[in-house]
Amino acid sequence: MFLGCGDLGIRCGQLLLAEGARVVGVRRSDGRLPAGFETLVADYTRAGSLDAVRSLAPDYVVTTLKPMGRDEAGYRAGFLEATQNLIAGLGVHEPRRVMFVSSTRVFAEQHGGWVDEDSPLSDSDRPAMQIIEAERALLAAQLAATSVRCSGIYGEPQGRLLSRIATGRLCPPEPVSYSNRIHRDDVAGFLAHLLRSEAAGEEIATAYIASDDQPVAQHEVELWLASQLGLSGTELSFDAQRMVSGHKRCRNRRLHTSGYALRYPDYKSGYQQVLAQR
């Protein structure tokens, strides 16, 4: 069962459908899901909205939640309260595992240092703390839960980054701001990989960083993308407001140890696939 079945849920669900799984997508509207999906219409931000989940008795739950706003209250509603509603909706049913799609924003590091799954979590980023509390709520409910902390997910050909760079506006080269990313197909593929591993009886960790192999300065990424879009130096300008805040470098060693092979291990291979669709 995919709770908040948008792009990621559809991509992962299609991989599982091809392997014979029964897949249920939970979403706030009855918009058409691809063939093979079953649909449960429910607003996961509303108390009691997920009571039907216990009768479904899903073996696995994958949450792909979104904030209801950019402030603390929006993150509380979209992550913590939604997770509490899921726990209540499950009742006494215990899935074999809940896969919670989280974010590398939860880490405290803000000065370009390296982080892994055991690095300290933020106690000052109040929206991120709502994601952290949602992770903890699943564990406190004694559910078998795994947090998949994704760095910047990309893959949409008309996404905001490419649209901005097409206008020639880039972040400046100094001070260096490290960025991390993962292609949406690798997020879906990694989630499916972990579910297969769990079903095969393999040990699954309680947290993974989902990021590619190349943390890199954001300016380098944007300059390369500008060249791929055919922009010359005279067409480019630098906008200090585009700096990456709270930058860090993510280690994905545990992802590799799990046996998953990234389809797009760096930004060039991933964005070449995206650019080919523009």
C-alpha positions as CSV (number, residue, x, y, z in Angstrom):
1,M,0.0,0.0,0.0
2,F,1.4,3.4,-1.0
3,L,0.2,6.2,1.2
4,G,0.2,9.4,-0.8
5,C,0.5,7.7,-4.1
6,G,2.0,10.3,-6.4
7,D,4.8,10.0,-8.9
8,L,7.1,8.0,-6.6
9,G,4.4,5.6,-5.5
10,I,3.3,5.1,-9.1
11,R,6.9,4.4,-10.3
12,C,7.6,2.0,-7.5
13,G,4.2,0.4,-7.6
14,Q,4.6,-0.4,-11.3
15,L,7.8,-2.2,-10.7
16,L,6.0,-4.4,-8.0
17,L,3.0,-4.9,-10.2
18,A,5.2,-6.4,-12.9
19,E,6.4,-8.9,-10.3
20,G,2.9,-10.0,-9.4
21,A,2.2,-7.9,-6.3
22,R,-1.2,-6.5,-5.4
23,V,-0.8,-2.7,-5.1
24,V,-3.1,-0.2,-3.5
25,G,-2.6,3.5,-3.9
26,V,-4.0,5.9,-1.2
27,R,-4.6,9.4,-2.4
28,R,-6.8,12.4,-1.6
29,S,-8.6,12.3,-4.9
30,D,-10.0,9.6,-7.2
31,G,-7.7,10.6,-10.0
32,R,-6.9,7.7,-12.3
33,L,-4.0,5.5,-11.3
34,P,-2.3,3.3,-13.9
35,A,-3.7,0.0,-14.8
36,G,-3.3,-2.6,-12.1
37,F,-3.5,-0.2,-9.1
38,E,-6.4,-0.4,-6.7
39,T,-7.4,3.0,-5.3
40,L,-8.4,4.0,-1.8
41,V,-9.5,7.7,-1.6
42,A,-8.6,9.2,1.8
43,D,-7.0,12.4,3.1
44,Y,-4.2,11.3,5.3
45,T,-4.1,14.6,7.1
46,R,-7.6,14.0,8.6
47,A,-8.0,12.0,11.8
48,G,-10.0,8.8,11.1
49,S,-9.5,9.0,7.4
50,L,-7.3,5.9,7.3
51,D,-9.6,3.6,9.3
52,A,-10.2,1.5,6.2
53,V,-6.5,0.5,6.2
54,R,-6.9,-2.1,8.9
55,S,-9.3,-4.1,6.8
56,L,-6.9,-4.0,3.9
57,A,-4.2,-5.5,6.2
58,P,-1.3,-4.5,3.9
59,D,1.8,-6.6,4.2
60,Y,3.9,-3.5,3.4
61,V,3.2,0.2,3.6
62,V,5.2,2.8,1.7
63,T,4.6,6.4,2.8
64,T,5.4,9.2,0.3
65,L,4.0,12.1,2.2
66,K,4.2,15.8,1.4
67,P,4.1,18.9,3.6
68,M,0.8,20.9,3.6
69,G,2.8,24.1,3.6
70,R,6.4,25.3,3.9
71,D,6.2,26.2,7.6
72,E,6.4,24.1,10.7
73,A,2.6,23.7,10.8
74,G,2.6,22.5,7.2
75,Y,5.2,19.9,7.9
76,R,3.4,18.8,11.1
77,A,0.2,18.2,9.2
78,G,1.9,16.5,6.2
79,F,4.3,14.2,8.1
80,L,3.7,13.9,11.9
81,E,-0.1,14.1,12.0
82,A,-0.4,12.0,8.8
83,T,1.9,9.3,10.4
84,Q,-0.2,9.4,13.6
85,N,-3.3,8.9,11.4
86,L,-1.7,5.9,9.7
87,I,-0.8,4.3,13.0
88,A,-4.4,4.8,14.3
89,G,-5.7,3.5,11.0
90,L,-3.7,0.3,11.2
91,G,-5.2,-0.5,14.6
92,V,-3.8,-3.9,15.7
93,H,-2.6,-4.8,12.3
94,E,1.2,-4.9,12.0
95,P,2.6,-4.7,8.4
96,R,5.8,-6.7,7.8
97,R,7.4,-3.3,7.3
98,V,6.6,0.4,6.9
99,M,8.9,2.2,4.4
100,F,8.9,5.9,5.4
101,V,10.2,8.2,2.6
102,S,12.0,10.8,4.5
103,S,14.6,13.6,3.7
104,T,18.3,14.3,4.3
105,R,17.0,17.6,5.6
106,V,16.7,15.9,8.9
107,F,20.4,15.9,9.5
108,A,21.9,18.7,11.6
109,E,25.0,19.3,9.4
110,Q,24.9,22.7,7.8
111,H,28.5,23.5,6.9
112,G,29.5,21.1,4.1
113,G,30.5,18.2,6.2
114,W,29.8,14.5,5.6
115,V,26.8,12.7,7.0
116,D,25.7,9.1,7.1
117,E,22.7,7.4,8.7
118,D,24.2,7.7,12.2
119,S,24.9,11.4,12.0
120,P,23.2,13.8,14.5
121,L,19.7,15.0,13.6
122,S,18.6,18.6,13.6
123,D,17.2,20.2,16.7
124,S,16.8,23.7,15.2
125,D,15.2,23.2,11.8
126,R,11.6,23.1,13.0
127,P,9.9,21.8,9.8
128,A,12.6,19.1,9.6
129,M,11.9,18.2,13.2
130,Q,8.3,17.2,12.2
131,I,9.7,14.6,9.8
132,I,12.0,13.4,12.6
133,E,9.1,13.1,15.0
134,A,7.1,11.2,12.4
135,E,10.0,8.7,12.0
136,R,10.1,8.3,15.8
137,A,6.3,7.9,16.0
138,L,6.5,4.7,13.8
139,L,9.2,3.2,16.0
140,A,7.4,4.2,19.2
141,A,4.3,2.3,17.9
142,Q,6.6,-0.7,17.7
143,L,6.1,-1.1,14.0
144,A,8.9,-2.5,11.8
145,A,9.8,0.7,10.1
146,T,12.6,1.9,7.8
147,S,13.3,5.6,7.0
148,V,14.6,6.2,3.5
149,R,16.1,9.7,3.7
150,C,16.3,11.0,0.2
151,S,18.4,13.9,-1.0
152,G,17.1,16.2,-3.7
153,I,14.8,14.1,-6.0
154,Y,14.9,15.1,-9.6
155,G,13.8,13.7,-13.0
156,E,11.0,15.9,-14.2
157,P,12.1,17.5,-17.5
158,Q,10.2,20.7,-16.8
159,G,11.3,20.9,-13.2
160,R,12.1,24.2,-11.5
161,L,15.9,23.8,-11.6
162,L,16.1,23.3,-15.4
163,S,13.5,25.9,-16.0
164,R,15.5,28.5,-14.0
165,I,18.8,27.6,-15.6
166,A,17.2,27.9,-19.1
167,T,16.7,31.6,-18.2
168,G,20.5,31.9,-17.5
169,R,20.2,32.4,-13.7
170,L,22.7,30.3,-11.7
171,C,23.9,30.2,-8.1
172,P,27.3,31.8,-7.6
173,P,30.5,29.8,-7.4
174,E,31.5,31.2,-4.0
175,P,31.1,30.4,-1.2
176,V,30.9,26.7,-2.2
177,S,27.5,25.1,-1.5
178,Y,27.5,21.3,-1.7
179,S,24.3,19.6,-3.0
180,N,23.1,16.0,-3.2
181,R,20.6,14.4,-5.4
182,I,19.0,11.2,-6.6
183,H,17.0,10.4,-9.7
184,R,13.4,9.6,-9.1
185,D,13.8,6.2,-10.9
186,D,16.5,5.3,-8.4
187,V,14.3,6.2,-5.5
188,A,11.5,4.0,-6.8
189,G,14.0,1.3,-7.7
190,F,15.7,1.4,-4.2
191,L,12.3,1.2,-2.5
192,A,11.3,-1.8,-4.6
193,H,14.7,-3.4,-3.9
194,L,14.3,-3.0,-0.1
195,L,10.8,-4.5,-0.3
196,R,12.1,-7.5,-2.2
197,S,14.9,-8.0,0.3
198,E,12.4,-7.8,3.2
199,A,10.1,-10.3,1.5
200,A,13.1,-12.6,1.0
201,G,13.9,-12.6,4.7
202,E,16.9,-10.4,4.5
203,E,17.8,-7.9,7.3
204,I,16.7,-4.4,6.6
205,A,18.2,-1.4,8.5
206,T,16.0,1.2,10.2
207,A,17.4,4.0,8.1
208,Y,19.1,4.5,4.7
209,I,20.4,7.6,2.9
210,A,19.1,7.5,-0.7
211,S,21.5,9.7,-2.7
212,D,23.8,9.2,-5.6
213,D,27.6,8.7,-5.5
214,Q,28.6,12.3,-6.2
215,P,27.9,15.1,-3.7
216,V,29.0,18.2,-5.7
217,A,29.0,22.0,-5.5
218,Q,25.7,23.3,-6.8
219,H,27.4,25.8,-9.0
220,E,29.2,23.0,-10.9
221,V,25.9,21.2,-11.5
222,E,24.2,24.4,-12.8
223,L,27.1,25.4,-15.0
224,W,27.2,22.0,-16.6
225,L,23.4,22.0,-17.2
226,A,23.7,25.5,-18.7
227,S,26.3,24.2,-21.2
228,Q,24.0,21.2,-22.0
229,L,21.2,23.7,-22.7
230,G,23.5,25.5,-25.1
231,L,23.9,28.7,-23.0
232,S,27.1,30.7,-23.4
233,G,28.9,32.6,-20.7
234,T,27.5,35.9,-21.8
235,E,23.9,34.6,-21.2
236,L,24.6,33.7,-17.6
237,S,24.1,35.6,-14.4
238,F,24.7,34.7,-10.7
239,D,22.0,35.1,-8.1
240,A,23.2,35.0,-4.5
241,Q,19.7,34.1,-3.3
242,R,20.1,30.8,-5.1
243,M,22.7,29.5,-2.6
244,V,22.1,26.1,-1.0
245,S,21.3,26.5,2.7
246,G,22.4,24.0,5.3
247,H,24.7,22.2,2.8
248,K,26.1,18.8,3.5
249,R,27.7,15.8,1.7
250,C,25.8,12.5,1.9
251,R,27.4,9.1,2.2
252,N,25.4,6.3,0.6
253,R,27.5,3.4,1.7
254,R,24.6,1.6,3.3
255,L,22.6,1.8,0.1
256,H,25.4,0.1,-1.8
257,T,25.8,-2.5,1.0
258,S,22.1,-3.4,0.5
259,G,23.0,-4.7,-2.9
260,Y,21.2,-1.9,-4.9
261,A,23.0,-0.7,-8.0
262,L,22.2,3.0,-8.9
263,R,20.9,3.5,-12.4
264,Y,22.2,7.1,-12.3
265,P,25.3,7.2,-10.0
266,D,26.1,10.9,-10.7
267,Y,24.3,14.1,-11.8
268,K,25.6,13.9,-15.4
269,S,24.2,10.4,-16.2
270,G,20.9,11.3,-14.5
271,Y,20.4,14.7,-16.1
272,Q,21.4,13.4,-19.5
273,Q,18.3,11.1,-19.2
274,V,16.2,14.0,-18.1
275,L,17.5,16.4,-20.9
276,A,16.7,13.8,-23.5
277,Q,13.0,14.2,-22.7
278,R,12.9,18.0,-23.0
